Amino acid sequence: MPRPRSLTTEQIASAALAVLDREGLGALSMRTVAGELGMGTMSLYRYVSDRDQLEGLVVDLVLQAIDLTVPRGSAGRRLSVLADRVRAAVSRHPAVVPLLLIHRHRAPSSTRWGETMLSVLTDTGITGKRRAIAFRAIMGYVFGALQVEHFGALSGAGTAALAALPPEEFPILSETAAQARSIPPEEEFRQGFDILLRGLGL
């Protein structure tokens, strides 16, 4: 197959993301991305060393959609809006969710988001070890909530199965699951994040 004279990193990442969006994470490979670009697999190795690098490029591309402009308002509101922007960006490409934690440290767009969140925490007077723990808690919530939504959405079969448990044996669990089925993903994410912010005193 003919190949382009040169490719940009963004072109390669866009092709890999197209494969993910269309066929899922399991379909991502040097071969499928090369096919998406209309080139031979070996030709792609001129630009990318392996699938691991492809994954990192995809994560960076998806997170580039995050608006890092710090909104006005309280520290809690600023953090909440910045967190919600991550969810919005990733939700458009759900197959990327399992890759976030693995590649967050080498995706420039992820580190820029981290720097922005840390600047808000610092402005509130949270520094040192407490800032590190607070940031880890925020990151754990955001990326963890995305994984929970992706693999076990409240509208899914798992919640339905819990709601159908015998109430005489699991009265609280079955009732909670029945109520949870009607909670939209956006509400679940934002209210959960609000609980975290209250724990941080924000």
C-alpha positions as CSV (number, residue, x, y, z in Angstrom):
1,M,0.0,0.0,0.0
2,P,1.3,3.5,-0.7
3,R,2.3,5.5,2.4
4,P,2.4,9.2,3.1
5,R,5.8,10.8,2.8
6,S,5.5,11.9,6.4
7,L,3.1,11.6,9.3
8,T,2.5,13.9,12.3
9,T,2.0,12.5,15.8
10,E,-1.5,13.9,15.7
11,Q,-2.3,12.0,12.5
12,I,-1.1,8.8,14.1
13,A,-3.0,9.4,17.3
14,S,-6.2,10.3,15.4
15,A,-6.0,7.1,13.4
16,A,-5.5,5.0,16.6
17,L,-8.4,6.8,18.2
18,A,-10.6,6.0,15.2
19,V,-9.8,2.3,15.6
20,L,-10.6,2.5,19.3
21,D,-13.9,4.3,18.8
22,R,-15.0,2.0,16.0
23,E,-13.7,-1.4,17.2
24,G,-12.7,-1.1,20.8
25,L,-9.5,-1.4,22.8
26,G,-8.9,-5.0,21.8
27,A,-8.6,-4.1,18.2
28,L,-5.8,-1.5,18.7
29,S,-2.5,-2.7,17.1
30,M,0.2,-1.5,14.9
31,R,-1.4,-3.4,12.0
32,T,-4.9,-1.9,12.5
33,V,-3.6,1.6,12.9
34,A,-1.3,1.2,9.8
35,G,-4.4,0.1,7.9
36,E,-6.3,3.1,9.1
37,L,-3.5,5.3,7.7
38,G,-3.4,3.4,4.4
39,M,0.2,2.2,4.9
40,G,2.0,-1.0,5.7
41,T,2.6,-2.1,9.3
42,M,6.4,-2.0,9.0
43,S,6.2,1.6,7.7
44,L,4.4,2.7,10.8
45,Y,7.4,1.6,12.9
46,R,9.3,4.5,11.4
47,Y,7.1,6.7,13.6
48,V,6.0,4.6,16.5
49,S,7.9,1.9,18.4
50,D,5.0,-0.3,19.6
51,R,1.4,-0.4,20.8
52,D,2.3,1.0,24.2
53,Q,3.4,4.2,22.5
54,L,0.2,4.3,20.4
55,E,-1.8,4.1,23.6
56,G,0.1,7.0,25.1
57,L,-0.5,9.1,22.0
58,V,-4.3,8.3,22.1
59,V,-4.6,9.3,25.8
60,D,-2.8,12.6,25.2
61,L,-5.0,13.3,22.2
62,V,-8.2,12.7,24.1
63,L,-7.1,14.8,27.1
64,Q,-6.1,17.7,24.8
65,A,-9.8,18.4,24.5
66,I,-9.9,19.6,28.1
67,D,-10.2,23.3,28.6
68,L,-7.6,24.2,31.2
69,T,-8.9,27.8,31.7
70,V,-9.5,28.1,35.4
71,P,-13.1,29.1,36.0
72,R,-14.2,31.8,38.4
73,G,-15.7,31.0,41.8
74,S,-14.7,29.2,44.9
75,A,-11.9,26.7,45.0
76,G,-14.4,23.9,45.1
77,R,-16.2,25.1,42.1
78,R,-13.0,25.6,40.1
79,L,-11.9,22.0,40.9
80,S,-15.3,20.6,40.2
81,V,-15.5,22.3,36.7
82,L,-11.9,21.1,35.9
83,A,-12.8,17.6,36.9
84,D,-16.0,17.6,35.0
85,R,-14.2,18.6,31.8
86,V,-12.1,15.5,32.1
87,R,-15.2,13.4,32.3
88,A,-16.7,15.2,29.3
89,A,-13.6,14.7,27.2
90,V,-13.2,11.0,28.0
91,S,-16.9,10.1,27.8
92,R,-16.7,10.9,24.1
93,H,-14.2,8.1,23.7
94,P,-15.1,5.4,26.4
95,A,-12.7,2.8,25.0
96,V,-9.8,5.0,26.2
97,V,-10.9,4.7,29.9
98,P,-8.7,1.7,30.7
99,L,-5.6,3.5,29.4
100,L,-5.9,6.6,31.5
101,L,-4.1,5.5,34.7
102,I,-1.4,3.6,32.7
103,H,-0.4,6.5,30.6
104,R,-1.3,9.6,32.6
105,H,2.3,10.4,33.6
106,R,3.6,10.6,30.0
107,A,0.7,12.4,28.4
108,P,1.5,16.1,28.3
109,S,-2.1,17.0,28.3
110,S,-2.6,15.0,31.5
111,T,0.4,16.6,33.3
112,R,-0.9,20.1,32.3
113,W,-4.3,19.2,33.8
114,G,-2.5,18.0,37.0
115,E,-0.5,21.3,37.2
116,T,-3.7,23.3,36.9
117,M,-5.5,21.3,39.6
118,L,-2.5,21.6,41.9
119,S,-2.4,25.4,41.4
120,V,-6.0,25.6,42.6
121,L,-5.2,23.5,45.7
122,T,-2.1,25.7,46.4
123,D,-4.2,28.9,46.1
124,T,-6.3,27.5,49.0
125,G,-3.3,27.1,51.2
126,I,-3.1,23.3,50.8
127,T,0.6,22.5,50.4
128,G,3.2,19.8,51.2
129,K,2.1,16.3,52.0
130,R,-1.5,17.3,52.3
131,R,-1.5,18.7,48.8
132,A,0.0,15.5,47.5
133,I,-2.7,13.4,49.2
134,A,-5.5,15.8,48.2
135,F,-4.3,15.6,44.5
136,R,-4.1,11.8,44.6
137,A,-7.6,11.7,46.1
138,I,-9.0,13.9,43.3
139,M,-7.2,11.9,40.6
140,G,-8.3,8.7,42.1
141,Y,-11.9,9.9,42.2
142,V,-11.9,11.2,38.6
143,F,-10.2,8.3,36.9
144,G,-11.9,5.8,39.2
145,A,-15.4,7.2,38.6
146,L,-14.7,7.0,34.8
147,Q,-13.8,3.4,35.2
148,V,-16.8,2.6,37.3
149,E,-19.1,4.3,34.8
150,H,-17.5,2.5,31.9
151,F,-17.4,-1.0,33.4
152,G,-20.4,-0.9,35.8
153,A,-22.8,1.9,34.9
154,L,-25.7,2.4,37.3
155,S,-28.0,1.8,34.4
156,G,-26.4,-1.6,33.6
157,A,-27.1,-5.2,34.4
158,G,-25.1,-5.2,37.6
159,T,-27.3,-2.6,39.3
160,A,-30.4,-4.4,38.1
161,A,-29.2,-7.7,39.5
162,L,-28.5,-6.0,42.9
163,A,-32.0,-4.4,42.8
164,A,-33.5,-7.8,42.3
165,L,-31.9,-9.4,45.4
166,P,-34.4,-10.7,48.0
167,P,-35.3,-7.7,50.2
168,E,-35.7,-9.9,53.2
169,E,-32.0,-10.8,53.0
170,F,-30.6,-7.6,51.5
171,P,-33.0,-4.9,52.4
172,I,-30.7,-1.9,52.2
173,L,-28.6,-3.1,49.2
174,S,-31.6,-3.9,47.1
175,E,-33.3,-0.6,47.9
176,T,-30.2,1.4,47.2
177,A,-29.6,-0.4,43.9
178,A,-33.2,0.2,42.9
179,Q,-32.8,3.9,43.6
180,A,-29.4,4.1,41.9
181,R,-30.7,2.9,38.6
182,S,-32.4,6.3,37.9
183,I,-29.3,8.4,38.7
184,P,-27.8,9.9,35.5
185,P,-24.0,9.5,35.1
186,E,-23.4,13.3,35.2
187,E,-25.3,13.6,38.5
188,E,-23.4,10.6,40.0
189,F,-20.0,12.1,39.0
190,R,-20.7,15.6,40.2
191,Q,-22.4,14.7,43.5
192,G,-19.6,12.2,44.3
193,F,-17.0,14.9,43.6
194,D,-18.9,17.3,45.9
195,I,-18.6,14.7,48.7
196,L,-14.9,14.6,48.1
197,L,-14.6,18.3,48.2
198,R,-16.4,18.5,51.5
199,G,-13.9,16.0,52.9
200,L,-11.1,18.4,51.8
201,G,-12.8,21.3,53.4
202,L,-13.5,23.0,50.1
